[in-house]
């Protein structure tokens, strides 16, 4: 049986909201998501780590990365009659995007032959959305036949794999009806954005990333549909989002969640 997962990128837009948002995640949102258990059978939290300064742009997400795992999100509880979740305590302070992917990579390019003890691991997690109007099949062929081969020439790259995103109409999350109605559904626009791929490039440390992407990058081919002049040639925040995490989640809520201490 195959597994699917949603990778949810969260960015905090106002530091003043951090105390309230952390309380909301702990007291309300995590318990709400856990009502989906066992349909959702893993619920992981990663805290992004500081990014290399050259990686800081509009597409960098630095607050929380969640992974929700299930056997089939189309059959999850709430998909045929939405179950409302507790609304956020602050308006317009979180930007979030969902990438819906197979749990296992669809392509494994580099580094599957070593054990975890051989390297410290810095995971650069990047999501692509090919530009509007571009031929997505042509874009994906370019990624697989040209760009992936060039990525593997990065000095210091120790692991590289990719997931082709799963097509999903609307949001795979159970969402509050009122939130969905607000501003004609625009409040949840990011949840509805479809991403085409999620890839992971692993390095041992920030300096290795900087060497591979800034100081000594391979000669990358710029595609004709590029929306940016910089690898991966997609506009940060619009067609490209990314984050840096470590190899282990900070929490596995289906195993270790306990109520907030008051």
Secondary structure as GFF3:
##gff-version 3
##sequence-region A 1 262
A	DSSP	beta_strand	4	12	.	.	.	ID=ss1
A	DSSP	three_ten_helix	15	17	.	.	.	ID=ss2
A	DSSP	alpha_helix	18	24	.	.	.	ID=ss3
A	DSSP	pi_helix	25	29	.	.	.	ID=ss4
A	DSSP	alpha_helix	30	34	.	.	.	ID=ss5
A	DSSP	beta_strand	40	46	.	.	.	ID=ss6
A	DSSP	three_ten_helix	53	55	.	.	.	ID=ss7
A	DSSP	beta_strand	64	70	.	.	.	ID=ss8
A	DSSP	three_ten_helix	73	75	.	.	.	ID=ss9
A	DSSP	beta_strand	94	102	.	.	.	ID=ss10
A	DSSP	beta_strand	107	110	.	.	.	ID=ss11
A	DSSP	three_ten_helix	116	118	.	.	.	ID=ss12
A	DSSP	beta_strand	122	128	.	.	.	ID=ss13
A	DSSP	alpha_helix	136	142	.	.	.	ID=ss14
A	DSSP	pi_helix	143	147	.	.	.	ID=ss15
A	DSSP	alpha_helix	148	151	.	.	.	ID=ss16
A	DSSP	beta_strand	159	164	.	.	.	ID=ss17
A	DSSP	alpha_helix	177	181	.	.	.	ID=ss18
A	DSSP	three_ten_helix	182	188	.	.	.	ID=ss19
A	DSSP	alpha_helix	189	192	.	.	.	ID=ss20
A	DSSP	beta_strand	197	203	.	.	.	ID=ss21
A	DSSP	alpha_helix	206	210	.	.	.	ID=ss22
A	DSSP	pi_helix	211	215	.	.	.	ID=ss23
A	DSSP	beta_strand	240	245	.	.	.	ID=ss24
A	DSSP	beta_strand	251	252	.	.	.	ID=ss25
A	DSSP	alpha_helix	253	256	.	.	.	ID=ss26
###
